């Protein structure tokens, strides 16, 4: 938004309005992330994803396997919610495995918030009612067997 050149005060108000809009977007997105207890954030193909603690543990084990885990690493998967679509009201969960690691760029929560805020035009476009919890339906892949191996001692 441009103000007439004669009004420095108006220009300051415009900057304040823009900053307020960004803060409101970040707050709505933070609400979505916080209510779903996401701890692992990453970007793949310009889409931001989030995963709960279980996904973070599996990702870490795939990324840094213990000796003898080669077969487990090839079969292990973790799920993550597509946050870029979740803020638009769509529920999309995707499964990732060892072959996806080369395309995944890990980010912290603040960076994820910033990326998601850039992907929305205004605060009213953000849908925070979407639950992005993993599905309990029979068709949904279950990462629990992989998790049971995480605590096994060799």
C-alpha positions as CSV (number, residue, x, y, z in Angstrom):
1,X,0.0,0.0,0.0
2,X,1.5,3.3,-1.0
3,X,0.8,6.6,0.7
4,X,1.0,10.1,-0.8
5,X,4.6,11.3,-0.6
6,X,3.6,14.3,1.6
7,X,2.6,12.2,4.5
8,X,5.4,10.5,6.5
9,X,2.9,9.7,9.3
10,X,0.6,7.9,6.8
11,X,3.6,6.0,5.5
12,X,4.4,4.8,9.0
13,X,0.8,3.8,9.5
14,X,1.0,1.8,6.3
15,X,4.1,0.0,7.5
16,X,2.3,-0.7,10.8
17,X,-0.7,-2.1,9.0
18,X,1.5,-4.4,6.9
19,X,3.4,-5.6,10.0
20,X,0.2,-6.2,11.8
21,X,-1.2,-8.3,9.0
22,X,2.0,-10.5,9.0
23,X,1.8,-10.9,12.7
24,X,-1.9,-12.0,12.5
25,X,-1.1,-14.5,9.8
26,X,1.8,-15.9,11.9
27,X,-0.4,-16.2,15.0
28,X,-3.1,-18.1,13.1
29,X,-0.6,-20.4,11.6
30,X,1.1,-20.9,15.0
31,X,-2.3,-21.9,16.4
32,X,-2.7,-24.6,13.8
33,X,0.8,-25.9,14.4
34,X,0.5,-25.8,18.2
35,X,-2.8,-27.5,18.4
36,X,-1.4,-30.5,16.5
37,X,1.8,-30.9,18.5
38,X,4.1,-30.8,15.6
39,X,7.8,-30.9,16.3
40,X,9.5,-31.8,13.0
41,X,9.2,-29.2,10.2
42,X,10.7,-29.5,6.7
43,X,10.2,-28.4,3.2
44,X,10.0,-30.6,0.1
45,X,9.1,-29.3,-3.4
46,X,8.2,-25.9,-2.0
47,X,5.6,-27.5,0.3
48,X,6.0,-27.2,4.1
49,X,5.4,-30.3,6.2
50,X,5.0,-31.0,9.9
51,X,5.3,-34.2,11.8
52,X,4.7,-35.1,15.5
53,X,7.3,-36.7,17.8
54,X,6.9,-40.2,16.4
55,X,7.8,-39.0,12.9
56,X,10.8,-37.0,14.2
57,X,12.2,-40.1,15.9
58,X,11.8,-42.3,12.8
59,X,13.3,-39.5,10.6
60,X,16.3,-39.3,13.0
61,X,16.8,-43.1,12.9
62,X,16.6,-43.2,9.1
63,X,19.0,-40.3,8.8
64,X,21.5,-41.8,11.3
65,X,21.0,-45.5,11.3
66,X,22.8,-47.9,13.7
67,X,25.0,-50.7,12.3
68,X,22.8,-53.5,11.0
69,X,19.8,-51.3,10.4
70,X,20.1,-51.2,6.6
71,X,17.0,-53.3,6.0
72,X,15.0,-51.4,8.6
73,X,16.0,-48.1,7.0
74,X,14.9,-49.2,3.6
75,X,11.4,-50.2,4.9
76,X,10.9,-47.5,7.6
77,X,8.5,-44.7,6.9
78,X,7.1,-41.7,8.7
79,X,4.1,-39.5,8.0
80,X,3.9,-35.8,7.9
81,X,1.0,-33.4,7.2
82,X,1.2,-31.0,4.3
83,X,1.0,-27.7,6.2
84,X,0.9,-25.7,3.0
85,X,-2.4,-27.3,2.2
86,X,-3.6,-27.5,5.8
87,X,-3.7,-23.7,6.1
88,X,-6.0,-23.7,3.1
89,X,-8.4,-26.1,4.8
90,X,-7.2,-29.3,3.0
91,X,-6.2,-32.4,5.0
92,X,-3.2,-34.0,3.3
93,X,-0.9,-36.5,5.0
94,X,2.0,-37.9,3.1
95,X,4.3,-40.9,3.8
96,X,8.1,-40.4,3.6
97,X,11.0,-42.9,3.6
98,X,14.7,-43.1,3.1
99,X,14.5,-42.3,-0.6
100,X,12.9,-38.9,0.2
101,X,15.6,-37.7,2.5
102,X,17.7,-36.1,-0.2
103,X,14.8,-33.8,-1.1
104,X,13.9,-32.8,2.5
105,X,15.2,-29.6,3.9
106,X,14.7,-29.4,7.7
107,X,13.6,-26.1,9.2
108,X,12.7,-24.9,12.7
109,X,9.2,-23.9,13.7
110,X,9.8,-20.2,13.2
111,X,11.1,-20.7,9.6
112,X,8.1,-22.9,8.9
113,X,5.8,-20.1,10.2
114,X,7.5,-17.6,7.9
115,X,7.3,-19.9,4.9
116,X,3.6,-20.6,5.5
117,X,2.9,-16.9,6.0
118,X,4.5,-16.2,2.6
119,X,2.2,-18.7,1.0
120,X,-1.0,-16.9,2.1
121,X,-2.2,-13.6,0.7
122,X,-4.2,-12.5,3.8
123,X,-5.1,-13.6,7.2
124,X,-8.7,-14.6,6.2
125,X,-7.3,-17.2,3.8
126,X,-5.9,-19.3,6.7
127,X,-8.1,-22.1,8.0
128,X,-7.3,-23.1,11.5
129,X,-10.1,-25.5,12.1
130,X,-8.3,-28.3,10.2
131,X,-7.1,-31.1,12.3
132,X,-3.9,-32.6,10.9
133,X,-3.6,-35.4,13.3
134,X,-2.7,-38.8,11.8
135,X,-5.7,-40.8,10.7
136,X,-6.9,-43.8,12.6
137,X,-8.5,-45.4,9.5
138,X,-7.5,-48.9,8.4
139,X,-6.1,-47.4,5.1
140,X,-3.7,-45.2,7.0
141,X,-0.2,-46.5,7.3
142,X,0.9,-47.2,10.8
143,X,4.4,-46.2,11.9
144,X,4.1,-48.0,15.2
145,X,5.9,-51.2,14.2
146,X,8.9,-49.0,13.1
147,X,8.7,-47.2,16.4
148,X,8.8,-50.4,18.4
149,X,12.2,-51.1,16.9
150,X,13.5,-47.7,18.1
151,X,13.9,-48.9,21.7
152,X,15.3,-52.3,20.9
153,X,18.8,-52.9,22.0
154,X,21.1,-55.0,19.8
